Amino acid sequence: MNYLANIYLIRHCEAEGQPPEAALTERGEFQAQVLAEFLSDVRIDRILSSPFKRAVDTIHPLATKLAIEVEVEDRLSERVLSTVNLPDWFEKLKLTFDELDLKFEGGESSQEAMNRIADVVEEVFSGDAQNTIIVSHGNLLSLLIKHFQPNFGFEEWGKLSNPDVYLLKKESNKVTLERIWNSHNGH
């Protein structure tokens, strides 16, 4: 029997900021409509989303269109680099792509964040759903991509768009990953 499962990994649309309650911008709301159109022909079985408002709002138009309930999954929350203000956070973030166990005050290491989202993916793959959507955040999704493609790093993270869509496919025991979103879709 040939087992096939698809996970559409979605980075949220353009948002007003980083806090969990940050809303989508007007452009982000438009992007969410474009995204719903982009995925409307796919038969979706499940939608899992980060609890952050920008992630839930990103997938809301599609979930409404398909009449599928969005399952909020805390493990899809954005990774916390640190709970203290790091003026050089950009440099610190860059370091965490090479040193997966590096950890800053109050934050989680890349390895911890990677394990958290990889667990969600493994649970989806071991379930019955054939087509699942996972909506999350740039840093966390880039760590998941790195989990499957170790050469994916800080520079690639910087090239992700809002929104962005990758298709993670498991066929029998082979896992493939490809970017299916063209950033021009959302302009």
Backbone as numpy.savetxt, mean C-alpha at the origin, in Angstrom:
# Nx Ny Nz CAx CAy CAz Cx Cy Cz
-3.74 -28.82 -9.53 -4.59 -27.62 -9.53 -3.71 -26.37 -9.53
-3.99 -25.50 -10.44 -3.20 -24.27 -10.52 -3.85 -23.18 -9.67
-3.16 -22.80 -8.61 -3.71 -21.82 -7.68 -3.32 -20.41 -8.15
-4.30 -19.54 -8.21 -4.02 -18.17 -8.64 -4.69 -17.18 -7.71
-3.92 -16.22 -7.25 -4.49 -15.13 -6.44 -3.82 -13.83 -6.83
-4.62 -12.79 -6.91 -4.10 -11.46 -7.24 -4.36 -10.51 -6.08
-3.34 -9.73 -5.76 -3.52 -8.67 -4.77 -3.14 -7.36 -5.45
-4.09 -6.44 -5.47 -3.83 -5.11 -6.01 -3.37 -4.24 -4.85
-2.10 -3.86 -4.88 -1.52 -3.04 -3.82 -1.69 -1.58 -4.22
-2.41 -0.84 -3.41 -2.70 0.55 -3.77 -2.14 1.51 -2.74
-1.38 2.46 -3.23 -0.96 3.57 -2.38 -2.05 4.63 -2.48
-2.40 5.20 -1.34 -3.50 6.18 -1.29 -3.27 7.36 -2.24
-4.36 8.04 -2.55 -4.34 9.22 -3.41 -3.73 10.40 -2.65
-3.57 11.51 -3.35 -2.96 12.71 -2.77 -3.74 13.17 -1.53
-3.01 13.40 -0.44 -3.65 13.78 0.83 -3.11 15.12 1.33
-3.83 15.68 2.29 -3.46 16.98 2.85 -2.29 16.91 3.83
-1.95 15.71 4.29 -0.84 15.61 5.24 -0.59 14.18 5.68
0.22 14.05 6.73 0.64 12.73 7.22 -0.17 12.16 8.39
-0.86 12.99 9.21 -1.59 12.42 10.34 -2.67 11.42 9.90
-3.02 10.46 10.77 -4.02 9.46 10.42 -5.34 10.06 9.92
-5.70 11.23 10.44 -6.99 11.84 10.07 -6.90 12.76 8.85
-5.71 12.88 8.25 -5.55 13.75 7.08 -6.47 13.29 5.94
-7.18 14.26 5.38 -8.13 13.96 4.29 -7.43 14.02 2.94
-8.12 13.53 1.93 -7.62 13.67 0.56 -7.78 15.12 0.14
-6.90 15.58 -0.73 -7.05 16.90 -1.31 -8.17 16.80 -2.36
-8.54 17.92 -2.92 -9.55 17.91 -3.99 -9.04 17.05 -5.16
-7.77 17.21 -5.47 -7.15 16.40 -6.54 -7.17 14.93 -6.15
-6.92 14.64 -4.86 -6.93 13.27 -4.37 -8.30 12.63 -4.52
-9.35 13.42 -4.29 -10.72 12.90 -4.45 -10.99 12.56 -5.92
-10.49 13.42 -6.81 -10.61 13.15 -8.24 -9.84 11.88 -8.60
-8.62 11.74 -8.05 -7.81 10.55 -8.32 -8.52 9.28 -7.86
-9.23 9.36 -6.74 -9.96 8.20 -6.21 -11.05 7.76 -7.20
-11.66 8.73 -7.88 -12.67 8.41 -8.91 -11.99 7.74 -10.12
-10.84 8.28 -10.51 -10.08 7.71 -11.64 -9.65 6.28 -11.31
-9.21 6.08 -10.08 -8.79 4.76 -9.61 -9.97 3.78 -9.65
-11.13 4.23 -9.21 -12.34 3.38 -9.23 -12.65 2.95 -10.67
-12.50 3.88 -11.59 -12.73 3.59 -13.01 -11.69 2.59 -13.51
-10.43 2.81 -13.12 -9.30 1.98 -13.54 -9.51 0.51 -13.13
-10.10 0.29 -11.95 -10.26 -1.06 -11.43 -11.68 -1.61 -11.57
-12.56 -0.86 -12.21 -13.97 -1.25 -12.23 -14.26 -2.53 -13.00
-13.36 -2.93 -13.89 -13.59 -4.16 -14.66 -13.03 -5.41 -13.98
-12.35 -5.22 -12.86 -11.76 -6.35 -12.15 -12.79 -6.89 -11.15
-12.95 -8.21 -11.13 -13.87 -8.80 -10.16 -13.14 -8.87 -8.82
-13.51 -7.99 -7.91 -12.83 -7.90 -6.61 -13.62 -8.68 -5.56
-12.91 -9.47 -4.77 -13.55 -10.27 -3.72 -13.46 -9.60 -2.35
-12.34 -8.95 -2.09 -12.11 -8.34 -0.78 -11.36 -7.02 -0.94
-11.63 -6.10 0.00 -10.87 -4.84 0.06 -10.42 -4.67 1.50
-9.09 -4.58 1.67 -8.52 -4.33 2.99 -7.84 -2.96 2.94
-8.02 -2.17 3.99 -7.45 -0.83 3.99 -6.83 -0.47 5.33
-5.80 0.34 5.24 -5.26 1.00 6.43 -6.40 1.78 7.06
-6.40 1.92 8.40 -7.46 2.70 9.05 -7.34 4.22 8.81
-6.20 4.66 8.25 -6.01 6.10 8.03 -7.06 6.62 7.05
-7.59 7.78 7.33 -8.67 8.37 6.53 -8.31 8.43 5.04
-7.10 8.83 4.71 -6.72 8.97 3.30 -6.75 7.65 2.55
-6.47 6.55 3.25 -6.51 5.23 2.61 -7.96 4.78 2.39
-8.77 4.91 3.43 -10.19 4.51 3.32 -10.89 5.36 2.25
-10.62 6.66 2.25 -11.26 7.54 1.27 -10.79 7.26 -0.16
-9.56 6.77 -0.30 -9.03 6.43 -1.62 -9.86 5.32 -2.28
-10.25 4.33 -1.49 -10.92 3.15 -2.06 -12.44 3.25 -1.95
-12.93 4.26 -1.24 -14.38 4.40 -1.03 -15.19 4.42 -2.34
-14.80 5.22 -3.35 -15.60 5.23 -4.59 -15.71 3.84 -5.24
-14.61 3.08 -5.26 -14.65 1.75 -5.87 -15.48 0.80 -5.00
-15.28 0.84 -3.69 -16.03 -0.04 -2.78 -17.53 0.20 -2.92
-17.91 1.47 -3.05 -19.32 1.83 -3.22 -19.85 1.28 -4.53
-19.07 1.49 -5.60 -19.46 1.03 -6.93 -19.65 -0.49 -6.96
-18.76 -1.22 -6.26 -18.81 -2.68 -6.27 -19.66 -3.25 -5.13
-20.13 -2.37 -4.25 -20.90 -2.79 -3.07 -20.13 -3.81 -2.24
-18.87 -3.49 -1.98 -18.02 -4.35 -1.14 -17.64 -3.55 0.10
-17.75 -4.19 1.24 -17.39 -3.52 2.49 -15.87 -3.46 2.61
-15.37 -2.31 3.05 -13.94 -2.15 3.25 -13.59 -2.70 4.63
-12.66 -3.66 4.66 -12.20 -4.21 5.93 -11.01 -3.38 6.40
-11.17 -2.74 7.54 -10.07 -1.92 8.07 -9.09 -2.85 8.78
-7.84 -2.74 8.40 -6.79 -3.62 8.92 -5.67 -2.76 9.51
-5.55 -2.77 10.84 -4.56 -1.93 11.52 -3.13 -2.19 11.07
-2.85 -3.43 10.67 -1.48 -3.75 10.25 -1.09 -3.06 8.94
-2.06 -2.42 8.28 -1.76 -1.69 7.04 -1.51 -0.20 7.31
-1.52 0.21 8.58 -1.23 1.61 8.94 0.19 1.95 8.49
0.41 3.23 8.20 1.75 3.64 7.78 2.76 3.37 8.89
3.94 3.05 8.49 5.03 2.80 9.43 5.39 4.10 10.14
5.63 3.99 11.43 6.09 5.14 12.21 7.61 5.08 12.26
8.25 6.08 11.67 9.71 6.12 11.66 10.22 6.45 13.06
9.54 7.40 13.71 9.90 7.81 15.07 8.75 8.62 15.66
8.64 8.61 16.98 7.60 9.43 17.61 8.16 10.79 18.00
9.46 10.98 17.79 10.04 12.31 18.03 10.27 12.98 16.68
10.28 14.28 16.69 10.47 15.02 15.45 11.92 14.87 14.98
12.10 14.33 13.79 13.45 14.16 13.23 13.63 15.16 12.10
14.39 16.25 12.37 14.59 17.25 11.31 15.20 16.64 10.05
16.00 15.60 10.21 16.65 14.95 9.07 15.98 13.60 8.76
14.64 13.56 8.90 13.89 12.31 8.72 14.13 11.67 7.36
14.32 12.49 6.34 14.52 11.99 4.98 15.79 11.12 4.92
16.87 11.63 5.51 18.13 10.88 5.56 17.98 9.63 6.42
17.26 9.79 7.52 17.04 8.65 8.43 16.23 7.56 7.71
15.21 7.98 6.97 14.39 7.02 6.24 15.25 6.28 5.22
16.10 7.02 4.54 16.98 6.42 3.53 17.83 5.31 4.16
18.37 5.58 5.34 19.20 4.59 6.04 18.42 3.30 6.32
17.12 3.43 6.62 16.34 2.25 6.99 16.07 1.32 5.81
16.28 1.79 4.59 16.12 0.90 3.44 17.32 -0.04 3.29
18.47 0.40 3.81 19.67 -0.43 3.74 19.89 -1.21 5.03
19.53 -0.59 6.14 19.70 -1.25 7.44 18.30 -1.57 7.99
17.81 -2.75 7.64 16.43 -3.11 7.92 16.08 -3.18 9.41
17.10 -3.37 10.26 16.82 -3.46 11.70 17.03 -2.14 12.43
17.44 -1.11 11.70 17.66 0.21 12.30 16.33 0.77 12.82
16.37 1.31 14.03 15.15 1.76 14.68 15.40 3.08 15.39
14.46 4.01 15.23 14.57 5.30 15.91 13.54 5.38 17.02
13.73 6.31 17.93 12.89 6.41 19.12 11.40 6.37 18.82
10.72 5.38 19.42 9.28 5.27 19.27 8.82 4.70 17.94
9.76 4.41 17.06 9.39 3.94 15.72 9.55 2.44 15.58
9.28 1.96 14.36 9.50 0.54 14.10 10.53 0.42 12.98
11.29 -0.65 13.03 12.31 -0.86 12.00 11.64 -1.25 10.68
12.38 -1.16 9.61 11.87 -1.58 8.30 11.48 -3.05 8.35
12.30 -3.86 9.03 12.02 -5.29 9.11 10.70 -5.56 9.83
10.45 -4.85 10.94 9.21 -5.04 11.68 8.00 -4.64 10.82
8.12 -3.50 10.14 7.02 -3.03 9.28 6.80 -4.00 8.12
7.90 -4.47 7.53 7.84 -5.40 6.42 7.14 -6.69 6.85
7.50 -7.21 8.02 6.88 -8.45 8.52 5.38 -8.25 8.73
5.01 -7.09 9.23 3.61 -6.78 9.53 2.75 -6.83 8.26
3.20 -6.17 7.20 2.40 -6.16 5.97 2.53 -7.50 5.22
3.70 -8.14 5.32 3.87 -9.45 4.67 2.93 -10.49 5.30
2.69 -10.37 6.61 1.74 -11.28 7.29 0.34 -11.12 6.71
-0.06 -9.88 6.46 -1.38 -9.62 5.88 -1.47 -10.28 4.50
-0.43 -10.10 3.69 -0.39 -10.67 2.35 -0.46 -12.20 2.40
0.31 -12.81 3.30 0.29 -14.28 3.42 -1.10 -14.78 3.82
-1.77 -14.05 4.72 -3.13 -14.42 5.12 -4.09 -14.35 3.94
-3.93 -13.30 3.12 -4.78 -13.16 1.93 -4.51 -14.31 0.97
-3.24 -14.62 0.73 -2.88 -15.70 -0.18 -3.40 -17.05 0.32
-3.48 -17.23 1.63 -3.95 -18.52 2.14 -5.48 -18.58 2.26
-6.14 -17.48 1.95 -7.60 -17.46 1.99 -8.22 -17.85 0.66
-9.52 -17.64 0.53 -10.24 -18.07 -0.67 -10.35 -16.99 -1.75
-10.10 -15.75 -1.36 -10.30 -14.63 -2.29 -9.33 -14.74 -3.47
-9.87 -14.53 -4.68 -9.01 -14.59 -5.85 -8.43 -13.21 -6.18
-9.24 -12.16 -5.97 -8.78 -10.79 -6.25 -9.03 -9.92 -5.04
-7.94 -9.46 -4.44 -8.02 -8.65 -3.23 -7.33 -7.32 -3.46
-7.89 -6.28 -2.86 -7.25 -4.97 -2.89 -6.71 -4.69 -1.50
-5.48 -4.20 -1.43 -4.88 -3.74 -0.18 -4.52 -2.28 -0.39
-5.08 -1.40 0.46 -4.79 0.03 0.36 -3.93 0.42 1.55
-2.78 1.00 1.27 -1.88 1.38 2.35 -1.11 2.64 1.99
0.14 2.70 2.45 0.93 3.93 2.39 2.28 3.67 1.72
2.88 4.74 1.22 4.11 4.65 0.45 5.24 3.90 1.10
5.55 4.24 2.35 6.69 3.59 3.00 6.40 2.12 3.25
5.22 1.82 3.76 4.89 0.42 4.07 4.82 -0.42 2.80
4.18 0.11 1.76 4.08 -0.65 0.50 5.46 -0.85 -0.13
6.32 0.15 -0.02 7.65 -0.02 -0.62 8.44 -1.10 0.13
8.19 -1.24 1.43 8.84 -2.32 2.19 8.29 -3.68 1.77
7.01 -3.74 1.47 6.43 -5.00 0.98 7.02 -5.35 -0.38
7.13 -4.36 -1.24 7.73 -4.60 -2.56 9.17 -5.09 -2.39
9.89 -4.46 -1.46 11.28 -4.86 -1.17 11.33 -6.31 -0.67
10.32 -6.72 0.07 10.23 -8.09 0.58 10.27 -9.08 -0.59
9.59 -8.73 -1.70 9.54 -9.60 -2.88 10.62 -9.27 -3.90
11.06 -8.01 -3.91 12.12 -7.57 -4.84 13.17 -6.82 -4.02
14.14 -7.53 -3.47 15.11 -6.94 -2.54 15.86 -5.71 -3.07
15.92 -5.55 -4.39 16.63 -4.38 -4.94 15.77 -3.11 -4.92
14.51 -3.22 -4.51 13.63 -2.04 -4.42 14.08 -1.25 -3.19
14.46 0.00 -3.41 15.03 0.77 -2.30 14.47 2.17 -2.18
15.27 3.00 -1.55 14.87 4.37 -1.25 14.53 5.16 -2.51
15.35 5.00 -3.55 15.10 5.75 -4.80 13.78 5.33 -5.43
13.50 4.03 -5.41 12.25 3.53 -5.98 11.05 4.03 -5.16
11.22 4.07 -3.83 10.18 4.63 -2.96 9.86 6.06 -3.40
10.91 6.82 -3.68 10.74 8.22 -4.09 10.01 8.38 -5.41
9.98 7.32 -6.21 9.33 7.38 -7.52 7.87 6.93 -7.48
7.42 6.44 -6.32 6.01 6.03 -6.22 5.13 7.26 -6.42
3.98 7.06 -7.02 3.06 8.18 -7.21 1.89 8.03 -6.23
1.11 9.08 -6.10 -0.14 9.03 -5.33 -1.26 9.21 -6.34
-2.14 8.27 -6.55 -2.04 6.90 -6.06 -1.03 6.12 -6.89
-0.83 4.88 -6.50 0.00 3.97 -7.28 -0.61 2.59 -7.13
-0.46 1.75 -8.14 -1.04 0.41 -8.07 -0.03 -0.62 -8.59
0.21 -1.61 -7.76 1.04 -2.75 -8.14 0.18 -4.00 -8.08
0.43 -4.93 -8.98 -0.28 -6.20 -8.95 0.68 -7.28 -8.46
0.32 -7.86 -7.32 1.08 -8.95 -6.73 0.30 -10.22 -7.05
0.93 -11.10 -7.79 0.24 -12.28 -8.31 0.92 -13.54 -7.77
0.09 -14.46 -7.27 0.65 -15.74 -6.84 0.00 -16.82 -7.68
0.84 -17.49 -8.45 0.36 -18.58 -9.30 1.10 -19.83 -8.88
0.36 -20.82 -8.37 0.96 -21.98 -7.72 1.92 -21.45 -6.66
3.24 -21.67 -6.82 4.16 -21.15 -5.80 5.01 -19.98 -6.29
4.66 -19.47 -7.46 5.45 -18.38 -8.04 4.76 -17.04 -7.76
5.52 -16.12 -7.21 4.97 -14.79 -6.92 5.62 -13.77 -7.86
4.79 -12.99 -8.53 5.30 -11.93 -9.40 4.71 -10.60 -8.96
5.38 -9.54 -9.29 4.96 -8.21 -8.89 5.21 -7.25 -10.04
4.18 -6.50 -10.41 4.39 -5.52 -11.47 3.56 -4.28 -11.23
4.12 -3.15 -11.63 3.40 -1.89 -11.49 2.42 -1.80 -12.64
1.13 -1.58 -12.34 0.14 -1.49 -13.40 -0.46 -0.10 -13.52
-0.08 0.80 -12.63 -0.59 2.16 -12.67 0.37 3.02 -13.45
-0.17 3.78 -14.36 0.65 4.74 -15.10 0.35 6.08 -14.44
1.34 6.75 -13.92 1.09 7.97 -13.14 0.30 9.02 -13.93
0.26 8.88 -15.25 -0.52 9.84 -16.03 -2.02 9.63 -15.87
-2.39 8.45 -15.35 -3.82 8.16 -15.15 -4.47 9.18 -14.25
-3.73 9.62 -13.23 -4.34 10.47 -12.20 -4.21 11.95 -12.44
-3.70 12.36 -13.60 -3.50 13.81 -13.82 -4.68 14.46 -14.50
